Amino acid sequence: MEFRRITGLPPYVFAQINGLKAAARAAGRDVVDFGFGNPDLPSPDIAVEKLAEAAHNPKNHRYSASRGIPNLRVAMATRYKNVFGVDLDPDTEVVTTIGAKEGLTHLMWVLLGPGDTAIVPSPSYPIHLAGPGFAGASVVTVPMHDPASSALEPGDDFFEGLLTAWNAATVKPRVIICSFPHNPTSACVDLAFMERLVQFALERDVIICHDFAYADLGFDGYQPPSILQVPRAKECCVELYTLTKSFSMAGWRVGFLVGNKEVVAALTKLKSYLSGNVLDRTFRSGERFDEPDLEEREMQFLYATGDDYTFMDTEAYDQLTFPKNQLGENADLLKENMIVKILVYEHRPIDVELPNFIELKVVDGEPGVRGDTASGGTKPVIVETGATIKVPLYLEVGTVIKIDTRTRSYVERVR
C-alpha cells in the first residue's frame, strides 16, 4: 500500500535521537539529554485543580466550539495585552489549537497547496519543514545564523539569505515560517528585527507564521518580542503561542493562533470540519471582508414567559431572552434547565442545537390501547413542554419517553 502524503518524509529526528540515547544507555554510558524539549517541571497547581474540577462536569465531555472556549480566548487576548501591549479581538483574532504542531500543520493546509512554496530557516524545528509538505507545497530554506553575530546590522545575514531565497524561487512564496527565540540554534532577535521582517512581508504580499514557542523564556532581562508588536503586523502576520514551554503543560496540547483575522477565520473554518462543530464561516479566496458577529454559546434554558424564552450563558452567567419565533422548530421541546447550544448573529439566535436525545413526560393524548404492541400504529400525544409527538398506540398519559430531537421522533419508553 502506498501512503502518498508521507512518502517523502525523512525519519523523524527525535525518534532517531531517542534510538541513539537508548543504545548509549544500554551500553552503560551516562547520557545527558539535550534533545526533545519536554518540560520536567510540574504544571501549575491551579491548572491541575481546574482540570480535575472540569473533568467532573459532564458538559465538558461534549464537542466544544471550533474556535475554543470563549473565556479561554479572552484570557489569551488579555495576556497579549498585559505582556506585549498587543490588542487582540478574542472573537476574530484568536483561535485555539491542539498545540503548535497541529495548529501549524492545519494552517499550512489553509494557506498552501500543490505547487506553492514556503520559506523556512534551516536548521529548523521539524514540523516547520514538514508542514508545507503535508499541504503538497515545496520548501525553500534560508541559512539560520545568529542575528546578533552579523558583521553589519543585527540580522543582515538572515535578510540577505531571505532575499536570495525569494529571488531564486520559481514560484513566489506564499508563506514565511520562522521562530524566535529560534529552535534549535537559540538565536534571539529584537523588535527592530521583527520590524524589518514585517516590512519585507508587506512589500511582497506574503504571510508570516511566527511560532512563538519560547515566548516566555527570556533571561538576563531579555523579553522575546511578539511579531504582533510591530505596527501593521496584523495585515500579514499570525503567531502561534502555546502553554507547553511557558507553563510546563506539554501533554495538555493547548495552543493558540493569533493575529490576521482572515487567516484566523480560515483556520477556524477548517477546524469546524475536523472537530465536528457546526460553526461555519464562508469566504472567497483572497477576498477581504468584515467578519460577521457570529458566536456559538452554550446556554441553559431557564423559563418561558408567554412567547419569550430566557436562557443563561453557562460561562458568563448573563441572561438573554429571545422570542419563540427566533428559536426554530424545536423550541417547543425545550425543558427548564436543559443545556443547548445557540448560534447567535448580531445578538439574535439563528440556530438552536438541542441534545440529540431528550426525555419528556406525556401529559395528554388518547387512552392507550391495551395489548397493542405489535400493530405499528401511532397516535399524537402532547408532552410536558407542549410539543406534539407521534407515539405507539399503547402508550398511556404519564409515560416518560425518549425523543430524537433531530427528527422529532419517538425512540422508546423510559418509564
N, C-alpha and C positions, 0 to 999 in steps of 0.2 A: 504494500500500500504506500502511496506517495503522500507525504504531508507537506503540501506545497508552501504553506505560509512560513514554515520553519526550516525549509531545505537549506537556505543559505546562512543560517545562524551558526556562528562559531561556538565551540564549547563554552559554557558559562564560566567566567573567570573565577568566581567564588567557589564553584564546585571543584575546579582544578586545585585551587589553594587548599580547600578542605582535604582533598586527597593527599596533597603533599604534607600537610600537618599531621594527618593520621599516620602516614608512613613514617614520618620522623619520630613521632611519639612511640610508635610500635618498636622502633629501633632503640628506644631508651633515651632519646635526645630531649632536652628541656626546651620547649618551644614557647616563645613569647609571641602572642598573636597580634599582629598589626594588620590583619586582613579585614574582614567584614565588620563594618561599624555597628555592631549590635550592642546597645547600651546594657551595662550590667548593674546600673543603679535602679532602685525600685521606683515605680510610678508614684506620683503624689498621692498621699493618703486620701485626700478629699476626692480625687478622681476615682479611686478604687471603691470608696464608700458609696459614691453616687452610682457607680456601675452596678454594685450589688443591689442597691435600692431599686434602680431602674429595671433590673432583671426580674424582679418580683411583680412588676406591673405588666399585666397581660397585653396592654395596648402596644407596648414596645416590641412585641414579637410579631407585629403585623408589618406590611410593607410601609416604608417611610416615604417621605417626599423626595422626588428625584434631586432637588436642589439641596436637600439636607434640612434638618430641623431648624425652623425659623430662629429660635433663640440662640442656637449654636452659630448660625451665620451672623447674627447681631453681635455675638461675643467676639467673633473673629474681626468684624469691622471695627469694633471698639478697640481691640488690641492693636490693629494697624494705626488707628488714630493716636493711641497713647504712646506707642513705641516709635513709630516712624513719622507721625504727623500727616498720615495719608487718609483722606476721606474716602470711604467705600460705601456704596449703597448695598446693604445686605440682600436686597431683593433682586438686583440686576447685575451686581459686580462681584458676587461671591457664590460659589457652588462647592459643596463638599465632594470629596473624592475618597476612594478606598486607599489612602496613602498616595505618595507622589508617583510611584511607578504606574499604578492603574490610571491616575489622572493624566500623566504624560502620554501613556500609550493610547488611550482613547482620544486624547487631544490630537495626536498625530492622525488618527482616523478621520477626525473632523477637518483638519487643515490640509492634509496631503492625500494624494492618490498616485496611482501608477504614472510614471513619467515625471513626477515632481521631484524637487531637490530641496534638501535641508543642509544647513551649515552647522557643524558641530566641532568644538575644540577637540584636540587629540593630544594626550590621552584624555579620557572622559569616563564618567560613570557608565556602566554597560548599557543601561536602558536608553541613555541619550543617543547612542549609536544604533541600537536595535529598534527603537520605537518607530522612526521613519520607515524602516524596512518592513515592519508589520503592515504599514499602510501602502506598501508597494512602491515607496519613493526611494531615491538614492541619496547618499550622504557625501558631502564634500567636507574634508577636515581642515582645520586651521591649527597649526602648531601652538601648543599652550605653553607659554613662558610665564614666569613670574612678572606681572606688570611692573612691579617696583624695581626690577633689575634692568629695565630698558636703558639703553645708553642715552636716550634723549628724554622726552617727557614720559612719565609712567604710562605704560600700555602701548607705546608706539609700535613695538614689535608685534603685539597682538593685532592692532588695527592694520598694519601693513599686510599681515597674513590674511586678515579678513577681506581686505580689498582685493588681494591677489586671488583668493578663492572665489570671490564674487565675479571678478572679470573672467576667470578661467571656466566658470560653469557654463555648459552648453545651454542648459535650461536655467533661467534666472531663479535663484532660490526663493521659496515662499516663507521659510521659517529659519530662524537662527535659535539654536538651543544653547544655553550657557548656564553656568552655576558658579556663584561666588558667595562665600569662600569656596574655592574650587576643589572638587573631588576628582582625582586623587592627589593633586600637587599641593593643595592648601593655599594656593595663590589668593591673595586678598586684594580688593580694589577699593577706591574711594568714590564719592559721589560724582566727582569730575569725570571719572572713567565711565560711569553709568550715563552721564550726560552725553558723552561722545557716542556711546552705543545707541542711545535713543535717537540722536541726530542722524546717525548712519541709517537706521531703520526708517525714519520719517522720509528721508531723501530718496529711498529706494522702494517704498511701499512693501515692506516685509514685516512679518510678525516676529517679535522676540518672545521666546518662552524662557523665563528665568526660573531655574529650580533653586529655591531659597532654602535648601535643606538645613543649612547651618546658620540660619538667621540669628540665633541667639547664642552662638558660640564664639564670641569675641573676647579677646584677652588684652590685658595691659591698657585698658581704656578704649580699645577699638570696638566700635559698633558697626557690624556689617550693614551697608546701606541697602534699602529696598530700591529696586529699579523704579518703582512707582512714586518715589520721592521726586523724580525728575519731572518738571513741567511738561505737559503734553504726552507723558508716557502712556497714559491710558488709551491714546489713539492707536498705539501699535504694540503694546506690551501686555502680557499676562505673567503672573507669578505663581509658582507652586510653593505652598507653605504647609508643613506637617508638624504633628505633635511628637514625631519619632525621636529626634535628637534633642529638641528643646525640653521635652518633658519625660523623656525615657519611657515612651509609650509605643515602641516599635510594633509589638504584637497587636495593638489595638487597630492599626490600619486606619488612621484618621488623618485626612489631609484636606486642602482647600486649593481651588484655583481662583485667583482674584485678578481684577483688572478690567481690560477691554470688555465692555458689556456684550458686544456682538459675539465675541469668541466664547464668553461665558454662556450666553444663550444657546450657542451651537452645541457646546458640550452637554448642557442640560438636556437638550433635545435627544441627543444620542443616549444619555444615561436613562432617560424616561423609557426608551425601548428596552434597554438592558435590565432595568430594575423592575419592570412590570408595572410602573406607576402610570397613571393616566395623564399626567401633566404633559402638554404638548404645545410647543411654540413654533409656528411655521414662518419661514422667511426664505427669500430667494438668495442664491449665492451672489455675494458682492453687494447686495442691497443694504443701504444704511437706513435705519428706522428707529423710531421711538418705541421701545418695547412696551406692550400693554401691561397695565396694572393687574396682573393675573396671579392669584395666590391660592394655594390649596391649604386649608386649615382643618385640623381635627377639632370637632366640636361635640358637645354633649347637649342633646335636646332636653330642655328643662320643662317647658309647658306651652300650651296654646291658649290664647285668649281670642275666641272667635276665629277669624282667619289670620291672626298674627301669631307666628311661631317664634319662640325665644330660645336661643342657643347660648352656650357658654364655651368660649375658647379654652381647650384643656391645658394650654400652656400659658397664655397671657391672662386667663381668667376674666377677660372682659366679656360682656353680654351683648349679643346682637339680636335684633328682631327683624324677621323677614315676612312679607305677606305670603300666604299659602300658594298663590298662583305663580310665585317665582321658584318654588321648590321642586317642581317636576311632578310626574305622575305618581310617585311613591310617597308623597307627603302624607297620605292617609295611612301609611304603615309605620309612621314614627310613633314610638312609645317613649314616655318620660324616662330620662336617664340613659337613653340609647346613645352610643358613640357613633358618629358618622363623619365622613369627610366631605367638606363643602368646597367647591372651586368657586372663588369669588373674583369677579371682574368689576373694577370701579365700584366696590362696596356693594355689589349685587351678586347673589348666588346664580351661577349658570349651570351647576351640576351638583347633585347630592348623591353620594355613594353610601348606601346602607350596607351593613354586614350582609354577606351572601345568604345567610340563613338566620331567621328570627323565630321566636316562639310567641304566639299570641293566643288568647282565650276566645273561644266562640261565645258570643253573647246573645245572638238572635238567629233564628232560622227555623225551618220546618222540623218537626219531630223526626228523630231517626227511625229508619225502617229496620226493625229487628231482624236479625239473621241475614240481612242483605249485605254480605261482604264480598261477593264474587261477581255481581252483575256488571260492575264497571260504571254504573250510573253515578251522576253527580248532582249536587244541588247548591245554590248560592247561600252562603251564610255571612253574617256580619261579625267581625272580630272586634276586640275591645278598643281598637283605635278608630273604628268606623269604616274600615275598608271592607269591601265585599270580595270574598274568595270562594271559588268552587271547591267543594269537598265531597267525599263519598257519601252516599245516601244514609249510611248507618250512623254517622256521627251525631252526637247529641250536643245541645247547648251546655256550656260549662267545660267542654273538652278543650285542652290546650293542644294546639297543632304547630308543626314546623312548616314555615313558608320559605320558598326560594324567592328572594326579592328581585332577582334578575328576570324572572318570568312571571312573578306574582302567582305562583302555583303552589298547591298543597303538596307537601312531601310525605309527612307521616304524622300519626297521632303520638303525642308525647305523653299525655296522661289524661 
